[in-house]
Amino acid sequence: NLIMAKIQLNGKQIRVNQKITILDLLTKYKLDKLKVAVELNRVIIPKTQYKKRLIKNNDKLEIVQFIGGG
């Protein structure tokens, strides 16, 4: 039995495994950690923390993807 957490991701309510890290979430959505910025509960999270930072119930995440152009 997995314990699920209800979180808000870019304004949408979703459910995730409670033992998921930011890096796990990025992997799940096929996002390159080098091309995104992650804000957790209104705080920008350094990329070095993605592997360590667990997502908890009621967390609010904003993931912004950088798109190259020229």
Legacy VTK file of the C-alpha trace (Angstrom):
# vtk DataFile Version 3.0
C-alpha trace
ASCII
DATASET POLYDATA
POINTS 70 float
0.000 0.000 0.000
1.431 3.328 -1.066
0.632 6.375 0.987
-0.408 9.102 -1.399
0.112 12.817 -1.016
-2.207 15.360 -2.579
-0.179 18.194 -4.049
-0.682 21.111 -6.368
1.526 21.060 -9.461
1.416 24.184 -11.631
-2.078 24.907 -10.323
-3.493 21.375 -10.781
-4.343 18.997 -7.948
-2.551 15.669 -8.402
-1.742 12.656 -6.236
1.776 11.327 -5.873
3.532 8.706 -3.790
4.430 10.312 -0.457
8.053 9.125 -0.662
8.682 10.925 -3.981
11.483 13.463 -4.368
11.510 16.467 -6.656
13.891 14.567 -8.957
11.472 11.595 -9.047
8.650 13.947 -10.029
10.726 15.518 -12.810
11.618 12.041 -14.092
7.966 10.963 -13.987
7.012 13.907 -16.203
10.117 13.489 -18.424
11.514 16.901 -17.519
15.241 17.607 -17.702
16.427 18.867 -14.314
18.909 21.150 -16.063
16.155 22.889 -18.037
13.673 23.623 -15.252
13.320 25.745 -12.155
11.323 24.344 -9.242
9.478 26.433 -6.702
8.201 24.536 -3.648
5.784 26.428 -1.411
6.984 29.737 -2.881
10.684 28.944 -2.356
13.057 28.288 -5.265
14.767 24.939 -4.657
18.433 24.616 -5.706
19.080 21.814 -8.210
21.410 20.202 -5.659
18.377 19.581 -3.427
16.188 17.838 -6.045
17.399 14.357 -5.037
16.989 14.971 -1.300
13.818 17.051 -1.026
10.735 14.907 -0.404
7.337 16.131 -1.507
4.741 16.199 1.252
0.964 16.329 1.392
-0.438 19.763 0.470
2.835 21.000 -1.040
2.493 23.479 -3.880
5.002 23.112 -6.696
5.584 25.286 -9.703
7.861 23.866 -12.370
9.027 26.306 -15.012
10.660 24.918 -18.133
13.296 26.888 -20.002
12.904 26.830 -23.764
15.789 27.842 -25.939
15.347 30.095 -28.912
17.188 32.497 -31.031
LINES 1 71
70 0 1 2 3 4 5 6 7 8 9 10 11 12 13 14 15 16 17 18 19 20 21 22 23 24 25 26 27 28 29 30 31 32 33 34 35 36 37 38 39 40 41 42 43 44 45 46 47 48 49 50 51 52 53 54 55 56 57 58 59 60 61 62 63 64 65 66 67 68 69
